[in-house]
């Protein structure tokens, strides 16, 4: 491989080897840097126990994707093409392992085997080429073979992995499911537009320059990576899904179990139940015998000692005082009979 040899793959560059031959494609890489910076800040806002080296590695690979793609669309040689492809491949490999282990709780051994199989599948997909009347791995006798769909077929294994993981997370109602599902949908549109870059070369023109659709691939992929980074912040196989609103990205996680409000009991019902429980005798409690009502004579007999006692306790009047009262009182004349 000659790293200094120029590569002409996209509509905007055409056959121009100048450094600034792809200004739109180069500027559109700003989306990767923006996604990495915002994800980095969101990661720093998280509590230290919710961060991991995997999170920082994914953010760092996003920065490398932006630098590699920018270098390729400025220099456009085989060396910068290699710098463009490697960070993308590393990000796909690391994120797949992260999703399997942290989202789906796949054991580490199986995670390594699946990632190795995924890398082999991507390598095989990149070797598939198309020619007149055929598609596959061309032999030495095949002429005019070139990468299918402008080289986009190599990203189909990544799209398939996103779809499968998104479906599994959605079935388990994982908090990361909406982010992964939307990432898969946007990535599908992105691959489609990347494949049509040369086909739409004459149709997409900016300021008199043919630019194609490759710059949209950059913008949409930046959104895809940002969604995947947000999903990584909600890692954990036990977390459940929550409604995803416009501001749910920056909101704190809601508690898993919401306590139910107490049931209001009407006052009348509560008082009636309380009265019934107080008046109703317990089944196990023995019944008390009701004393018989005494007769009138018995009541009188029982009352007499009390009366005598009261009479005895009263002080007797002094006889002398009574006699003096009688002497002082004048005698009334007896009436005479006619």
KOLTIDO-609559 format. One record per residue (C-alpha): residue number from 1; residue in three letters; x, y, z. Coordinates in Angstrom, 3 decimals. Example, Ala and Ser with C-alpha at 12.3 -4.5 7.8 and 13.67 -1.06 7.14 Angstrom:
i, aa, u, v, w
1, ALA, 12.300, -4.500, 7.800
2, SER, 13.670, -1.060, 7.140
END
This chain:
i, aa, u, v, w
1, UNK, 0.000, 0.000, 0.000
2, UNK, 1.312, 3.419, -1.004
3, UNK, 0.084, 5.835, 1.704
4, UNK, 0.841, 8.900, -0.411
5, UNK, -1.348, 7.884, -3.330
6, UNK, -4.491, 10.006, -3.679
7, UNK, -7.925, 8.457, -3.317
8, UNK, -10.924, 9.758, -5.235
9, UNK, -14.070, 8.304, -3.751
10, UNK, -16.636, 11.064, -3.320
11, UNK, -18.538, 13.463, -5.505
12, UNK, -17.280, 16.722, -4.036
13, UNK, -13.606, 15.950, -4.627
14, UNK, -14.039, 14.417, -8.053
15, UNK, -10.520, 14.125, -9.457
16, UNK, -9.132, 17.220, -7.741
17, UNK, -6.071, 16.481, -5.564
18, UNK, -6.004, 19.902, -3.871
19, UNK, -6.178, 20.119, -0.079
20, UNK, -9.385, 22.188, -0.004
21, UNK, -11.192, 20.239, -2.697
22, UNK, -13.857, 18.983, -0.225
23, UNK, -14.774, 21.975, 1.963
24, UNK, -18.362, 20.828, 2.715
25, UNK, -17.283, 17.296, 3.579
26, UNK, -14.479, 18.645, 5.767
27, UNK, -16.617, 21.192, 7.647
28, UNK, -19.405, 18.676, 8.278
29, UNK, -17.009, 16.716, 10.515
30, UNK, -17.649, 19.358, 13.170
31, UNK, -20.653, 17.252, 14.175
32, UNK, -18.366, 14.541, 15.606
33, UNK, -16.456, 17.051, 17.725
34, UNK, -19.689, 18.592, 18.987
35, UNK, -21.126, 15.183, 19.905
36, UNK, -17.920, 14.247, 21.741
37, UNK, -17.751, 17.535, 23.663
38, UNK, -21.382, 17.422, 24.813
39, UNK, -21.097, 13.759, 25.799
40, UNK, -17.880, 14.534, 27.674
41, UNK, -19.592, 17.288, 29.669
42, UNK, -22.596, 15.090, 30.445
43, UNK, -20.210, 12.386, 31.611
44, UNK, -18.416, 14.796, 33.946
45, UNK, -21.758, 15.836, 35.436
46, UNK, -22.475, 12.246, 36.425
47, UNK, -21.514, 11.020, 39.909
48, UNK, -18.046, 9.391, 39.978
49, UNK, -19.503, 5.967, 40.750
50, UNK, -21.575, 6.098, 37.534
51, UNK, -18.547, 6.643, 35.282
52, UNK, -16.281, 3.955, 33.910
53, UNK, -13.216, 3.758, 31.650
54, UNK, -15.518, 2.487, 28.893
55, UNK, -17.383, 5.797, 28.849
56, UNK, -14.177, 7.811, 28.472
57, UNK, -12.906, 5.410, 25.819
58, UNK, -16.052, 5.830, 23.709
59, UNK, -15.866, 9.623, 23.957
60, UNK, -12.182, 9.540, 23.009
61, UNK, -12.911, 7.359, 19.972
62, UNK, -15.543, 9.875, 18.886
63, UNK, -12.880, 12.585, 18.878
64, UNK, -10.620, 10.303, 16.816
65, UNK, -13.407, 9.702, 14.297
66, UNK, -13.715, 13.446, 13.778
67, UNK, -9.948, 13.940, 13.380
68, UNK, -9.549, 10.948, 11.043
69, UNK, -12.437, 11.927, 8.802
70, UNK, -11.248, 15.535, 8.653
71, UNK, -7.746, 14.456, 7.689
72, UNK, -9.050, 12.176, 4.949
73, UNK, -11.281, 14.803, 3.381
74, UNK, -8.409, 17.284, 3.398
75, UNK, -5.534, 15.111, 2.195
76, UNK, -7.472, 12.235, 0.577
77, UNK, -4.653, 9.704, 0.335
78, UNK, -4.412, 6.091, 1.420
79, UNK, -2.728, 6.987, 4.713
80, UNK, -5.496, 9.324, 5.816
81, UNK, -8.077, 6.839, 4.541
82, UNK, -6.615, 4.327, 6.976
83, UNK, -6.813, 6.959, 9.739
84, UNK, -10.468, 7.468, 8.821
85, UNK, -11.456, 3.796, 8.857
86, UNK, -9.629, 2.544, 11.970
87, UNK, -11.358, 4.794, 14.606
88, UNK, -14.766, 3.932, 13.136
89, UNK, -14.006, 0.216, 13.320
90, UNK, -12.706, 0.525, 16.886
91, UNK, -15.793, 2.430, 17.977
92, UNK, -18.111, -0.231, 16.512
93, UNK, -16.126, -3.042, 18.156
94, UNK, -15.897, -1.378, 21.584
95, UNK, -19.524, -0.290, 21.622
96, UNK, -20.740, -3.754, 20.661
97, UNK, -18.816, -5.266, 23.554
98, UNK, -20.100, -2.530, 25.873
99, UNK, -23.723, -3.112, 24.829
100, UNK, -23.519, -6.874, 25.177
101, UNK, -21.904, -6.786, 28.603
102, UNK, -23.462, -3.700, 30.205
103, UNK, -26.911, -3.620, 28.553
104, UNK, -27.695, -7.300, 28.026
105, UNK, -25.516, -8.797, 30.807
106, UNK, -23.781, -11.217, 28.424
107, UNK, -20.859, -12.966, 30.181
108, UNK, -17.390, -11.651, 29.246
109, UNK, -16.370, -14.870, 27.472
110, UNK, -19.373, -14.847, 25.164
111, UNK, -18.970, -11.105, 24.641
112, UNK, -15.408, -11.586, 23.349
113, UNK, -16.500, -14.384, 20.997
114, UNK, -19.375, -12.319, 19.579
115, UNK, -17.132, -9.283, 19.052
116, UNK, -14.516, -11.413, 17.267
117, UNK, -17.221, -12.856, 15.013
118, UNK, -18.504, -9.337, 14.326
119, UNK, -15.031, -8.120, 13.294
120, UNK, -14.674, -11.097, 10.933
121, UNK, -18.078, -10.365, 9.418
122, UNK, -17.189, -6.694, 8.844
123, UNK, -13.896, -7.672, 7.212
124, UNK, -15.690, -10.096, 4.894
125, UNK, -18.345, -7.498, 4.013
126, UNK, -15.659, -4.992, 3.019
127, UNK, -14.271, -7.473, 0.525
128, UNK, -17.567, -7.811, -1.330
129, UNK, -17.456, -6.036, -4.689
130, UNK, -19.770, -5.525, -7.602
131, UNK, -19.144, -5.762, -11.331
132, UNK, -21.221, -6.066, -14.452
133, UNK, -23.528, -8.992, -13.913
134, UNK, -22.103, -10.106, -10.562
135, UNK, -21.550, -9.421, -6.867
136, UNK, -19.251, -11.132, -4.408
137, UNK, -15.519, -11.787, -4.092
138, UNK, -14.057, -11.187, -7.558
139, UNK, -11.475, -13.535, -8.979
140, UNK, -8.393, -12.568, -11.006
141, UNK, -10.325, -12.913, -14.252
142, UNK, -13.006, -10.349, -13.246
143, UNK, -12.484, -6.862, -14.646
144, UNK, -14.083, -3.602, -13.501
145, UNK, -14.930, -4.781, -9.967
146, UNK, -15.444, -2.036, -7.380
147, UNK, -16.891, -1.779, -3.828
148, UNK, -20.640, -2.197, -3.784
149, UNK, -22.807, 0.809, -2.888
150, UNK, -19.746, 3.061, -2.817
151, UNK, -18.238, 0.933, -0.020
152, UNK, -21.288, 1.208, 2.262
153, UNK, -21.838, -2.551, 2.408
154, UNK, -19.123, -2.769, 5.064
155, UNK, -21.430, -0.931, 7.510
156, UNK, -24.333, -3.363, 7.163
157, UNK, -23.099, -5.661, 10.003
158, UNK, -23.063, -2.649, 12.334
159, UNK, -26.595, -1.753, 11.289
160, UNK, -27.736, -5.326, 11.896
161, UNK, -26.146, -5.305, 15.365
162, UNK, -27.901, -2.039, 16.246
163, UNK, -31.264, -3.432, 15.160
164, UNK, -30.878, -6.652, 17.148
165, UNK, -29.642, -4.908, 20.292
166, UNK, -32.378, -2.282, 20.048
167, UNK, -35.061, -4.985, 19.767
168, UNK, -33.686, -6.892, 22.758
169, UNK, -33.501, -3.739, 24.861
170, UNK, -37.017, -2.758, 23.833
171, UNK, -38.331, -6.190, 24.814
172, UNK, -36.723, -5.830, 28.236
173, UNK, -37.938, -2.226, 28.553
174, UNK, -34.424, -1.003, 29.196
175, UNK, -33.820, 2.729, 29.644
176, UNK, -31.311, 2.722, 26.775
177, UNK, -33.760, 1.158, 24.286
178, UNK, -35.163, 4.407, 22.762
179, UNK, -31.676, 5.766, 22.099
180, UNK, -30.441, 2.590, 20.394
181, UNK, -33.611, 2.199, 18.315
182, UNK, -33.447, 5.796, 17.071
183, UNK, -29.751, 5.363, 16.351
184, UNK, -30.551, 2.330, 14.178
185, UNK, -33.257, 4.222, 12.263
186, UNK, -31.020, 7.234, 11.583
187, UNK, -28.084, 4.990, 10.662
188, UNK, -30.236, 3.287, 8.036
189, UNK, -30.963, 6.638, 6.378
190, UNK, -27.297, 7.595, 6.681
191, UNK, -26.054, 4.460, 4.900
192, UNK, -28.620, 4.989, 2.153
193, UNK, -27.440, 8.561, 1.524
194, UNK, -23.776, 7.534, 1.590
195, UNK, -24.484, 4.931, -1.083
196, UNK, -26.146, 7.525, -3.324
197, UNK, -23.355, 10.112, -3.129
198, UNK, -22.101, 9.576, -6.674
199, UNK, -25.603, 8.990, -8.053
200, UNK, -26.826, 12.364, -6.745
201, UNK, -23.620, 14.187, -7.622
202, UNK, -25.215, 16.329, -10.313
203, UNK, -28.382, 16.923, -8.303
204, UNK, -26.964, 18.281, -5.026
205, UNK, -25.166, 21.535, -5.820
206, UNK, -24.098, 24.193, -3.256
207, UNK, -22.793, 27.550, -4.507
208, UNK, -22.170, 26.119, -7.955
209, UNK, -20.208, 23.162, -6.543
210, UNK, -21.284, 19.541, -6.866
211, UNK, -21.196, 18.115, -3.353
212, UNK, -23.315, 14.948, -3.430
213, UNK, -24.706, 13.506, -0.195
214, UNK, -21.604, 12.438, 1.710
215, UNK, -21.704, 15.457, 4.039
216, UNK, -25.185, 14.342, 5.203
217, UNK, -23.584, 11.001, 6.098
218, UNK, -21.267, 12.897, 8.463
219, UNK, -24.055, 14.899, 10.095
220, UNK, -26.361, 11.917, 10.603
221, UNK, -23.542, 9.720, 11.887
222, UNK, -22.677, 12.384, 14.454
223, UNK, -26.283, 12.172, 15.669
224, UNK, -26.084, 8.368, 15.742
225, UNK, -22.903, 8.387, 17.824
226, UNK, -24.330, 11.003, 20.186
227, UNK, -27.425, 8.852, 20.793
228, UNK, -25.239, 5.824, 21.464
229, UNK, -23.142, 7.807, 23.927
230, UNK, -26.307, 8.907, 25.718
231, UNK, -27.437, 5.280, 25.826
232, UNK, -24.107, 4.304, 27.403
233, UNK, -24.845, 6.683, 30.289
234, UNK, -27.902, 4.573, 31.084
235, UNK, -26.007, 1.303, 31.259
236, UNK, -27.167, -1.468, 33.574
237, UNK, -29.263, -4.596, 32.896
238, UNK, -31.695, -3.885, 35.745
239, UNK, -32.800, -0.388, 34.720
240, UNK, -36.231, -0.090, 33.184
241, UNK, -37.492, 2.108, 30.407
242, UNK, -38.990, 5.532, 30.947
243, UNK, -40.814, 7.873, 28.580
244, UNK, -38.357, 9.751, 26.386
245, UNK, -39.345, 13.390, 26.082
246, UNK, -37.419, 16.282, 24.537
247, UNK, -35.660, 17.054, 27.834
248, UNK, -35.407, 13.472, 29.132
249, UNK, -31.845, 13.313, 27.836
250, UNK, -30.642, 15.721, 30.514
251, UNK, -33.032, 14.672, 33.269
252, UNK, -32.072, 12.569, 36.244
253, UNK, -33.217, 9.010, 36.430
254, UNK, -36.581, 8.582, 38.042
255, UNK, -36.995, 6.119, 40.953
256, UNK, -37.846, 2.601, 39.911
257, UNK, -40.797, 2.066, 42.279
258, UNK, -43.210, 4.933, 42.854
259, UNK, -45.123, 4.599, 46.153
260, UNK, -48.855, 4.364, 45.757
261, UNK, -50.933, 7.151, 47.323
262, UNK, -52.935, 6.182, 50.440
263, UNK, -56.561, 5.308, 49.873
264, UNK, -58.902, 7.859, 51.427
265, UNK, -61.593, 6.326, 53.693
266, UNK, -64.789, 8.353, 54.331
267, UNK, -65.157, 9.602, 57.908
268, UNK, -68.617, 8.097, 58.341
269, UNK, -67.487, 4.694, 57.162
270, UNK, -64.433, 4.778, 59.402
271, UNK, -66.456, 5.815, 62.472
272, UNK, -69.085, 3.154, 61.771
273, UNK, -66.436, 0.470, 61.469
274, UNK, -64.805, 1.674, 64.696
275, UNK, -68.127, 1.660, 66.561
276, UNK, -68.992, -1.822, 65.330
277, UNK, -65.619, -3.163, 66.446
278, UNK, -66.028, -1.569, 69.894
279, UNK, -69.619, -2.751, 70.512
280, UNK, -69.363, -6.207, 69.014
281, UNK, -68.136, -8.696, 71.645
282, UNK, -65.243, -10.884, 70.793
283, UNK, -66.055, -14.480, 69.989
284, UNK, -63.454, -15.876, 72.366
285, UNK, -64.298, -13.506, 75.252
286, UNK, -66.757, -15.080, 77.769
287, UNK, -70.050, -13.321, 78.201
288, UNK, -70.583, -11.478, 81.492
289, UNK, -73.583, -12.377, 83.629
290, UNK, -76.110, -9.563, 84.025
291, UNK, -77.088, -9.009, 87.673
292, UNK, -80.766, -9.572, 88.476
293, UNK, -82.900, -6.592, 89.391
294, UNK, -83.729, -6.554, 93.102
295, UNK, -87.328, -6.291, 94.294
296, UNK, -88.792, -3.236, 95.957
297, UNK, -88.780, -4.792, 99.445
298, UNK, -85.126, -5.754, 99.137
299, UNK, -84.291, -2.208, 98.048
300, UNK, -86.137, -0.822, 101.075
301, UNK, -84.396, -3.221, 103.436
302, UNK, -81.092, -2.300, 102.006
303, UNK, -81.892, 1.383, 102.358
304, UNK, -83.090, 1.317, 105.996
305, UNK, -79.660, 0.939, 107.656
306, UNK, -78.533, 3.909, 105.756
307, UNK, -81.488, 5.938, 107.012
308, UNK, -80.917, 4.865, 110.652
309, UNK, -77.282, 5.647, 110.343
310, UNK, -78.138, 9.053, 109.009
311, UNK, -80.603, 9.640, 111.801
312, UNK, -78.117, 8.632, 114.483
313, UNK, -75.539, 10.906, 113.060
314, UNK, -77.811, 13.968, 113.245
315, UNK, -77.234, 15.982, 116.507
316, UNK, -80.103, 16.014, 119.023
317, UNK, -81.562, 19.414, 119.892
318, UNK, -80.729, 20.822, 123.324
319, UNK, -83.698, 20.465, 125.788
320, UNK, -82.812, 23.628, 127.640
321, UNK, -82.800, 25.695, 124.526
322, UNK, -86.166, 24.320, 123.604
323, UNK, -87.587, 25.089, 127.061
324, UNK, -86.282, 28.632, 126.941
325, UNK, -87.896, 29.112, 123.603
326, UNK, -91.194, 27.981, 124.977
327, UNK, -91.024, 30.397, 127.984
328, UNK, -90.227, 33.368, 125.882
329, UNK, -93.157, 32.754, 123.553
330, UNK, -96.327, 34.470, 124.979
331, UNK, -99.257, 32.340, 125.706
332, UNK, -102.250, 32.841, 123.504
333, UNK, -105.622, 33.201, 125.235
334, UNK, -107.937, 30.383, 124.683
335, UNK, -110.988, 31.379, 122.762
336, UNK, -114.194, 31.501, 124.819
337, UNK, -117.209, 29.703, 123.670
338, UNK, -120.284, 31.835, 123.297
END
